[in-house]
Amino acid sequence: MGYLKTRIKDYLNWRNPVENIEKHLDEAAQWIIRAQKATPDDGVAHSYDYKQEKWLASYPETTGYIIETLYKYADMAEKPEYAEAARKMALWESQEQFEEGGVRAGKMDAEVVVPTIFNTGQVLFGWAAAIENVKENQKDSAVFVEAITKASDWLLDAMDEDGAWRKYASPFGGVGKECSYNTRVAYGLVRAFEVTNDKRYLQAAEKNVEYILSISDENGFIPHNCLTKPDAPLTHTIAYSIRGIYEVGLKAVRPDFIKLAEKMAAAVARAQRDDGSIPGRLDKNWQPNAKWSCLTGNSQMALNWFRIALTSGNDSFVENAVKANRFNMSTQILDGDNGNIRGAIKGSMPITGDYMTNRFPNWATKFFMDALMLEMEWQGKSGNK
């Protein structure tokens, strides 16, 4: 299917048949492996640019959290080759880590080579998953423990007294140096705590979310929550912040954190369209600020809504989660011989939308897989079939 044909289909809102979840997952997982093989290293290509017909260089940040997705899929689908791919990614991340502990900003071909807070926090997820999955391999385990410890210590050293991270902002960002969605970094520190039992990491995570709680609006809106348009952030970054706040709240036993995350999740649910999509940006009053939909944000919100259902017993958001998953499933191409796009998820619907325009970013497919696997987990609970 050519780029122009996809663009026309998206303009007309023609979508694809929805198959069973396993089929969509399998095609997505295969695309991730093709994205890894498209680069000269063991990282995963940042994205495939459909208009220019080219793969972009490996992206350390998102390769980091793709690792945990592949380990989970390998276990669920009983396909050990995906665990091996994840292990290679984790080793590559360790090799590319700065000596002081940080992870580089941008893609591997970026001209500016510096560590950044958010990217470092995302790779914690991969190292934590690797540690949990290579326990019998003492050599690899030691490498991953050292890497996650160095990275976590670096993040603690970089944190300001009030709990925010302002140093080491991405040089490729847009507006300001403060990112409220660094709560996703705090969640990464929770994972580091879980595999190292170093309580400093959990304490730092809690401190960060306390700061975010202190600056949040009464309606749950959080300032500084987007690099490009903070008054109307992407659902992608809104969902990042919700997940971080919620998971830190669970681990630190902070009902006030959980309440804020649920308030935000409810606000996004009210903005969801009948077809399951969510406007790509929401303003300070949680009103739509974009006609296009950020497919990554859709999957992330499905994850958030399912997590709330699975951990609290509150299933009021399950319908929202299922609808978001079905919408994204209907945008995935499952046939054809173009392996560069088959199985992948676009940045935006339509493909010309303002988020990752004309591209299939690796993290869109990663979160799509996560959301589908969590739906299967929810289905597996008694009475939820």
C-alpha positions, 0 to 999 in steps of 0.5 A, a space after each residue: 500500500 503506497 503512502 498516497 493511498 494511505 493518506 487518502 484512506 485516512 482522509 476519508 476515515 476508512 479503517 481496516 477490519 478488526 481481527 482477534 487480539 492475538 493476530 494484532 499482537 503478533 503482527 505488531 511484535 514482528 514489526 518491532 523485530 524488523 525495526 530492530 533489524 533495520 539498524 546496524 546495532 541492537 537498538 530499535 529504529 526510532 520510526 519508519 518514515 512512510 513518505 520518505 520511505 526510510 528507517 530512522 536511526 535507533 532511539 535509546 529512550 524508547 528501545 529501553 521500554 520496548 524491552 519490557 514489552 518484548 519480555 512480557 510478549 515472549 512469556 505470554 505467547 511462549 516465543 522465547 526469540 522475543 526475550 532474546 531480542 529484548 536481552 540484546 537490546 538491554 545489553 546494547 543500552 548498557 553499552 551506550 550508557 554514559 559513565 556517570 549513568 545517564 542515557 543520551 537524548 535523541 537518536 543515535 545519529 544526533 549531532 548533540 550527544 548529552 544525557 537527559 532525564 526523561 530518556 534515562 528514566 525510560 531505560 530503567 523499565 528495560 533494565 528492570 525487566 531484564 534483571 527479572 528475566 535473566 536471573 540464571 545468567 549471572 554475567 548479564 544480571 550483573 551488567 543490568 544491576 550495575 546499569 540500573 543502579 548507575 542510572 538511578 543514582 544519576 537521576 537522584 543526584 540531578 533532582 532539585 530540592 522540591 522534587 522536580 527535574 530541571 537539569 538535563 532537559 532534552 536539547 531537542 525539546 521545545 518550550 521550557 525545561 520543566 516536564 511534568 510528565 517526568 512522573 514517568 521517570 518517577 515510575 521508572 525509579 519505582 521499578 528500580 526500587 523493585 529490583 534493587 530494594 534501594 528505598 532511596 529510589 522509591 522516596 525520590 519517586 514519591 518526592 517528584 509526584 508530591 511536587 506535581 500534586 502541589 502544582 496541579 489545578 483543581 480539575 486535575 490539569 497539570 502545567 508544563 506537561 508538553 514540550 511543544 504546547 503546554 497549554 494543550 498537551 498531547 494525550 501522549 504526555 498526559 497519559 505518561 503523567 497519569 501512569 507515573 502518578 498512579 503507579 507511584 501512588 500504588 507503591 508508596 501507598 498514597 491515596 492522594 496520588 491515586 485520586 489525582 491520577 483517577 481524576 485525570 483519567 476521568 477527564 480524558 475519558 469524557 473527551 473520548 469520541 464515540 469511535 474510541 479515538 481521543 483528540 490528540 491534544 486537550 486544553 486546560 479545561 480538558 476540551 479537545 484542541 486537535 481534530 486528529 488523534 495521537 494513536 500512542 496516546 490512545 493506547 497509553 490511556 487504554 493502559 491507564 484505564 485497564 490498570 485502574 480496573 485491575 488494581 482497584 476493582 473500579 471498572 468504570 473505565 473499561 469500556 473506554 479502554 476497549 474502545 480505544 484499543 479497537 480504534 487503534 486496531 482498526 488503523 493497523 495494517 495486517 496484510 500486504 507485503 510492505 514489512 516496513 509498515 505491516 503491523 505498525 501503528 502510525 503516529 497520528 490518525 490521519 497519518 498527516 496529523 501533527 504528531 509524528 507526521 507520516 511516521 510509524 514511531 516504534 513507541 506507538 507499536 510498543 504501547 499498542 502491544 502493552 494495551 492489548 496484553 493488558 486487555 487480555 489480562 483483564 479478560 482473564 480475570 473472573 467474570 470479565 470475558 
